[in-house]
Amino acid sequence: MPTCVQVQCAGFAYRMSAGALREHFGRSDFLRRIMLLYMQALLTQVAQTAACNRHHSLSKHFGDTLASATA
């Protein structure tokens, strides 16, 4: 299965198999909590973006994007 990974900050990135991640997710309360909080934040951001895209016009959205890129 092809995948694509993008690291958006300076530093190091590590890779592990899905099986190892599943194993550690099942054993570690800390890892499970951190990953579930991350997923909640990500899904909230996706939902907010979808709602904003539906509510605001394309030109307004483009203007906001352009303004944030130049700030």
N, CA, C and O atoms as CSV, one atom per row, in Angstrom:
chain,resi,resn,atom,element,x,y,z
A,1,MET,N,N,0.854,-1.170,0.000
A,1,MET,CA,C,0.000,0.000,0.000
A,1,MET,C,C,0.903,1.237,0.000
A,1,MET,O,O,1.721,1.402,0.905
A,2,PRO,N,N,0.764,2.102,-1.002
A,2,PRO,CA,C,1.601,3.310,-1.041
A,2,PRO,C,C,1.186,4.307,0.037
A,2,PRO,O,O,0.007,4.442,0.363
A,3,THR,N,N,2.167,4.986,0.570
A,3,THR,CA,C,1.907,6.010,1.574
A,3,THR,C,C,2.722,7.248,1.258
A,3,THR,O,O,3.703,7.193,0.517
A,4,CYS,N,N,2.308,8.345,1.819
A,4,CYS,CA,C,3.030,9.598,1.671
A,4,CYS,C,C,3.172,10.215,3.051
A,4,CYS,O,O,2.198,10.296,3.800
A,5,VAL,N,N,4.378,10.650,3.392
A,5,VAL,CA,C,4.633,11.246,4.693
A,5,VAL,C,C,5.230,12.622,4.478
A,5,VAL,O,O,6.084,12.812,3.612
A,6,GLN,N,N,4.777,13.579,5.269
A,6,GLN,CA,C,5.298,14.932,5.186
A,6,GLN,C,C,5.628,15.409,6.593
A,6,GLN,O,O,4.760,15.422,7.466
A,7,VAL,N,N,6.884,15.803,6.816
A,7,VAL,CA,C,7.303,16.357,8.096
A,7,VAL,C,C,7.309,17.866,7.939
A,7,VAL,O,O,7.968,18.397,7.046
A,8,GLN,N,N,6.569,18.569,8.812
A,8,GLN,CA,C,6.390,20.004,8.640
A,8,GLN,C,C,7.181,20.852,9.627
A,8,GLN,O,O,6.946,22.056,9.720
A,9,CYS,N,N,8.095,20.265,10.353
A,9,CYS,CA,C,8.900,21.054,11.275
A,9,CYS,C,C,10.320,20.492,11.287
A,9,CYS,O,O,10.559,19.346,10.907
A,10,ALA,N,N,11.228,21.308,11.723
A,10,ALA,CA,C,12.621,20.891,11.783
A,10,ALA,C,C,12.798,19.810,12.841
A,10,ALA,O,O,12.065,19.775,13.830
A,11,GLY,N,N,13.751,18.945,12.635
A,11,GLY,CA,C,14.018,17.898,13.610
A,11,GLY,C,C,14.093,16.539,12.953
A,11,GLY,O,O,14.428,16.423,11.774
A,12,PHE,N,N,13.781,15.520,13.717
A,12,PHE,CA,C,13.881,14.155,13.244
A,12,PHE,C,C,12.499,13.526,13.107
A,12,PHE,O,O,11.555,13.910,13.797
A,13,ALA,N,N,12.399,12.568,12.218
A,13,ALA,CA,C,11.176,11.778,12.069
A,13,ALA,C,C,11.581,10.312,12.175
A,13,ALA,O,O,12.627,9.909,11.666
A,14,TYR,N,N,10.760,9.533,12.829
A,14,TYR,CA,C,11.033,8.113,12.990
A,14,TYR,C,C,9.949,7.305,12.306
A,14,TYR,O,O,8.826,7.774,12.121
A,15,ARG,N,N,10.296,6.099,11.937
A,15,ARG,CA,C,9.376,5.229,11.227
A,15,ARG,C,C,9.237,3.927,11.995
A,15,ARG,O,O,10.215,3.399,12.523
A,16,MET,N,N,8.010,3.412,12.054
A,16,MET,CA,C,7.794,2.116,12.688
A,16,MET,C,C,6.678,1.390,11.954
A,16,MET,O,O,5.863,2.013,11.274
A,17,SER,N,N,6.645,0.093,12.092
A,17,SER,CA,C,5.618,-0.685,11.411
A,17,SER,C,C,4.266,-0.464,12.072
A,17,SER,O,O,4.189,-0.096,13.244
A,18,ALA,N,N,3.203,-0.690,11.310
A,18,ALA,CA,C,1.850,-0.544,11.843
A,18,ALA,C,C,1.614,-1.544,12.971
A,18,ALA,O,O,0.934,-1.233,13.949
A,19,GLY,N,N,2.173,-2.738,12.835
A,19,GLY,CA,C,2.013,-3.755,13.877
A,19,GLY,C,C,2.641,-3.327,15.197
A,19,GLY,O,O,2.055,-3.524,16.262
A,20,ALA,N,N,3.823,-2.745,15.127
A,20,ALA,CA,C,4.493,-2.271,16.345
A,20,ALA,C,C,3.703,-1.127,16.978
A,20,ALA,O,O,3.583,-1.049,18.200
A,21,LEU,N,N,3.170,-0.248,16.145
A,21,LEU,CA,C,2.365,0.854,16.673
A,21,LEU,C,C,1.109,0.318,17.356
A,21,LEU,O,O,0.760,0.761,18.450
A,22,ARG,N,N,0.434,-0.630,16.716
A,22,ARG,CA,C,-0.758,-1.237,17.326
A,22,ARG,C,C,-0.430,-1.883,18.669
A,22,ARG,O,O,-1.180,-1.748,19.635
A,23,GLU,N,N,0.690,-2.580,18.715
A,23,GLU,CA,C,1.105,-3.251,19.953
A,23,GLU,C,C,1.332,-2.236,21.074
A,23,GLU,O,O,0.836,-2.417,22.186
A,24,HIS,N,N,2.075,-1.179,20.784
A,24,HIS,CA,C,2.358,-0.156,21.799
A,24,HIS,C,C,1.106,0.640,22.160
A,24,HIS,O,O,0.929,1.032,23.314
A,25,PHE,N,N,0.247,0.877,21.186
A,25,PHE,CA,C,-1.015,1.579,21.440
A,25,PHE,C,C,-1.867,0.787,22.434
A,25,PHE,O,O,-2.513,1.365,23.308
A,26,GLY,N,N,-1.861,-0.517,22.294
A,26,GLY,CA,C,-2.636,-1.373,23.193
A,26,GLY,C,C,-2.055,-1.470,24.592
A,26,GLY,O,O,-2.789,-1.692,25.554
A,27,ARG,N,N,-0.747,-1.308,24.715
A,27,ARG,CA,C,-0.094,-1.468,26.024
A,27,ARG,C,C,0.130,-0.168,26.778
A,27,ARG,O,O,0.237,-0.181,28.004
A,28,SER,N,N,0.202,0.948,26.074
A,28,SER,CA,C,0.598,2.207,26.712
A,28,SER,C,C,-0.580,3.177,26.827
A,28,SER,O,O,-1.088,3.675,25.823
A,29,ASP,N,N,-1.003,3.435,28.064
A,29,ASP,CA,C,-2.075,4.416,28.286
A,29,ASP,C,C,-1.647,5.803,27.818
A,29,ASP,O,O,-2.446,6.547,27.248
A,30,PHE,N,N,-0.382,6.148,28.061
A,30,PHE,CA,C,0.127,7.464,27.668
A,30,PHE,C,C,0.087,7.633,26.151
A,30,PHE,O,O,-0.416,8.644,25.661
A,31,LEU,N,N,0.610,6.660,25.398
A,31,LEU,CA,C,0.611,6.742,23.936
A,31,LEU,C,C,-0.820,6.801,23.401
A,31,LEU,O,O,-1.117,7.593,22.507
A,32,ARG,N,N,-1.692,5.977,23.937
A,32,ARG,CA,C,-3.087,5.963,23.492
A,32,ARG,C,C,-3.737,7.334,23.722
A,32,ARG,O,O,-4.433,7.848,22.846
A,33,ARG,N,N,-3.506,7.921,24.897
A,33,ARG,CA,C,-4.094,9.232,25.208
A,33,ARG,C,C,-3.555,10.315,24.274
A,33,ARG,O,O,-4.329,11.113,23.745
A,34,ILE,N,N,-2.260,10.350,24.068
A,34,ILE,CA,C,-1.651,11.370,23.194
A,34,ILE,C,C,-2.159,11.223,21.763
A,34,ILE,O,O,-2.490,12.218,21.119
A,35,MET,N,N,-2.223,9.995,21.263
A,35,MET,CA,C,-2.675,9.791,19.885
A,35,MET,C,C,-4.160,10.130,19.723
A,35,MET,O,O,-4.557,10.690,18.701
A,36,LEU,N,N,-4.976,9.798,20.714
A,36,LEU,CA,C,-6.403,10.120,20.625
A,36,LEU,C,C,-6.638,11.629,20.725
A,36,LEU,O,O,-7.530,12.158,20.061
A,37,LEU,N,N,-5.848,12.327,21.547
A,37,LEU,CA,C,-5.949,13.790,21.611
A,37,LEU,C,C,-5.534,14.430,20.285
A,37,LEU,O,O,-6.148,15.395,19.831
A,38,TYR,N,N,-4.483,13.879,19.672
A,38,TYR,CA,C,-4.044,14.383,18.365
A,38,TYR,C,C,-5.138,14.176,17.321
A,38,TYR,O,O,-5.430,15.081,16.539
A,39,MET,N,N,-5.742,12.990,17.305
A,39,MET,CA,C,-6.806,12.711,16.335
A,39,MET,C,C,-8.014,13.624,16.564
A,39,MET,O,O,-8.635,14.081,15.604
A,40,GLN,N,N,-8.345,13.886,17.813
A,40,GLN,CA,C,-9.457,14.787,18.112
A,40,GLN,C,C,-9.166,16.189,17.577
A,40,GLN,O,O,-10.038,16.820,16.981
A,41,ALA,N,N,-7.951,16.670,17.788
A,41,ALA,CA,C,-7.568,17.995,17.296
A,41,ALA,C,C,-7.583,18.031,15.768
A,41,ALA,O,O,-8.059,19.000,15.176
A,42,LEU,N,N,-7.073,16.994,15.135
A,42,LEU,CA,C,-7.039,16.932,13.674
A,42,LEU,C,C,-8.448,16.909,13.091
A,42,LEU,O,O,-8.734,17.641,12.144
A,43,LEU,N,N,-9.331,16.078,13.644
A,43,LEU,CA,C,-10.704,15.997,13.138
A,43,LEU,C,C,-11.473,17.295,13.395
A,43,LEU,O,O,-12.309,17.684,12.579
A,44,THR,N,N,-11.205,17.964,14.506
A,44,THR,CA,C,-11.823,19.263,14.783
A,44,THR,C,C,-11.388,20.283,13.739
A,44,THR,O,O,-12.205,21.063,13.250
A,45,GLN,N,N,-10.108,20.280,13.398
A,45,GLN,CA,C,-9.583,21.205,12.393
A,45,GLN,C,C,-10.196,20.921,11.024
A,45,GLN,O,O,-10.545,21.854,10.301
A,46,VAL,N,N,-10.329,19.656,10.661
A,46,VAL,CA,C,-10.932,19.283,9.377
A,46,VAL,C,C,-12.394,19.731,9.331
A,46,VAL,O,O,-12.844,20.285,8.328
A,47,ALA,N,N,-13.127,19.491,10.409
A,47,ALA,CA,C,-14.535,19.889,10.461
A,47,ALA,C,C,-14.684,21.402,10.377
A,47,ALA,O,O,-15.574,21.901,9.688
A,48,GLN,N,N,-13.822,22.132,11.070
A,48,GLN,CA,C,-13.890,23.594,11.043
A,48,GLN,C,C,-13.573,24.121,9.647
A,48,GLN,O,O,-14.222,25.052,9.170
A,49,THR,N,N,-12.584,23.534,8.998
A,49,THR,CA,C,-12.232,23.950,7.637
A,49,THR,C,C,-13.392,23.680,6.682
A,49,THR,O,O,-13.711,24.522,5.843
A,50,ALA,N,N,-14.025,22.512,6.803
A,50,ALA,CA,C,-15.164,22.184,5.942
A,50,ALA,C,C,-16.317,23.158,6.166
A,50,ALA,O,O,-16.940,23.613,5.207
A,51,ALA,N,N,-16.602,23.480,7.424
A,51,ALA,CA,C,-17.684,24.420,7.732
A,51,ALA,C,C,-17.371,25.813,7.190
A,51,ALA,O,O,-18.249,26.475,6.637
A,52,CYS,N,N,-16.143,26.252,7.345
A,52,CYS,CA,C,-15.744,27.578,6.843
A,52,CYS,C,C,-15.798,27.618,5.320
A,52,CYS,O,O,-16.235,28.611,4.738
A,53,ASN,N,N,-15.353,26.541,4.673
A,53,ASN,CA,C,-15.386,26.497,3.208
A,53,ASN,C,C,-16.823,26.548,2.701
A,53,ASN,O,O,-17.087,27.123,1.644
A,54,ARG,N,N,-17.741,25.960,3.434
A,54,ARG,CA,C,-19.155,25.975,3.038
A,54,ARG,C,C,-19.781,27.351,3.291
A,54,ARG,O,O,-20.628,27.808,2.524
A,55,HIS,N,N,-19.359,27.990,4.357
A,55,HIS,CA,C,-19.977,29.255,4.777
A,55,HIS,C,C,-19.430,30.463,4.010
A,55,HIS,O,O,-20.195,31.335,3.597
A,56,HIS,N,N,-18.124,30.515,3.823
A,56,HIS,CA,C,-17.481,31.679,3.206
A,56,HIS,C,C,-17.298,31.468,1.711
A,56,HIS,O,O,-17.158,30.340,1.238
A,57,SER,N,N,-17.301,32.553,0.992
A,57,SER,CA,C,-17.087,32.482,-0.459
A,57,SER,C,C,-15.636,32.130,-0.748
A,57,SER,O,O,-14.757,32.294,0.098
A,58,LEU,N,N,-15.404,31.641,-1.966
A,58,LEU,CA,C,-14.054,31.262,-2.374
A,58,LEU,C,C,-13.130,32.473,-2.369
A,58,LEU,O,O,-11.980,32.365,-1.944
A,59,SER,N,N,-13.613,33.625,-2.834
A,59,SER,CA,C,-12.756,34.819,-2.872
A,59,SER,C,C,-12.396,35.274,-1.460
A,59,SER,O,O,-11.274,35.723,-1.228
A,60,LYS,N,N,-13.335,35.164,-0.510
A,60,LYS,CA,C,-13.035,35.526,0.887
A,60,LYS,C,C,-12.001,34.564,1.451
A,60,LYS,O,O,-11.057,34.985,2.120
A,61,HIS,N,N,-12.173,33.277,1.184
A,61,HIS,CA,C,-11.235,32.270,1.670
A,61,HIS,C,C,-9.844,32.515,1.082
A,61,HIS,O,O,-8.846,32.428,1.799
A,62,PHE,N,N,-9.770,32.820,-0.210
A,62,PHE,CA,C,-8.496,33.101,-0.850
A,62,PHE,C,C,-7.852,34.332,-0.248
A,62,PHE,O,O,-6.644,34.348,-0.012
A,63,GLY,N,N,-8.649,35.375,0.006
A,63,GLY,CA,C,-8.122,36.599,0.621
A,63,GLY,C,C,-7.559,36.340,2.002
A,63,GLY,O,O,-6.497,36.859,2.346
A,64,ASP,N,N,-8.259,35.540,2.804
A,64,ASP,CA,C,-7.780,35.195,4.145
A,64,ASP,C,C,-6.476,34.399,4.070
A,64,ASP,O,O,-5.546,34.629,4.843
A,65,THR,N,N,-6.428,33.467,3.130
A,65,THR,CA,C,-5.214,32.644,2.962
A,65,THR,C,C,-4.040,33.520,2.549
A,65,THR,O,O,-2.936,33.379,3.076
A,66,LEU,N,N,-4.281,34.418,1.610
A,66,LEU,CA,C,-3.238,35.318,1.150
A,66,LEU,C,C,-2.771,36.238,2.285
A,66,LEU,O,O,-1.573,36.480,2.434
A,67,ALA,N,N,-3.697,36.742,3.072
A,67,ALA,CA,C,-3.360,37.634,4.180
A,67,ALA,C,C,-2.535,36.904,5.230
A,67,ALA,O,O,-1.584,37.472,5.769
A,68,SER,N,N,-2.879,35.663,5.529
A,68,SER,CA,C,-2.130,34.920,6.543
A,68,SER,C,C,-0.740,34.538,6.017
A,68,SER,O,O,0.196,34.397,6.805
A,69,ALA,N,N,-0.596,34.371,4.722
A,69,ALA,CA,C,0.706,34.011,4.145
A,69,ALA,C,C,1.663,35.199,4.159
A,69,ALA,O,O,2.879,35.013,4.216
A,70,THR,N,N,1.131,36.405,4.107
A,70,THR,CA,C,2.001,37.582,4.063
A,70,THR,C,C,2.262,38.169,5.434
A,70,THR,O,O,3.099,39.060,5.581
A,71,ALA,N,N,1.551,37.677,6.443
A,71,ALA,CA,C,1.719,38.220,7.806
A,71,ALA,C,C,2.990,37.735,8.456
A,71,ALA,O,O,3.278,38.098,9.596
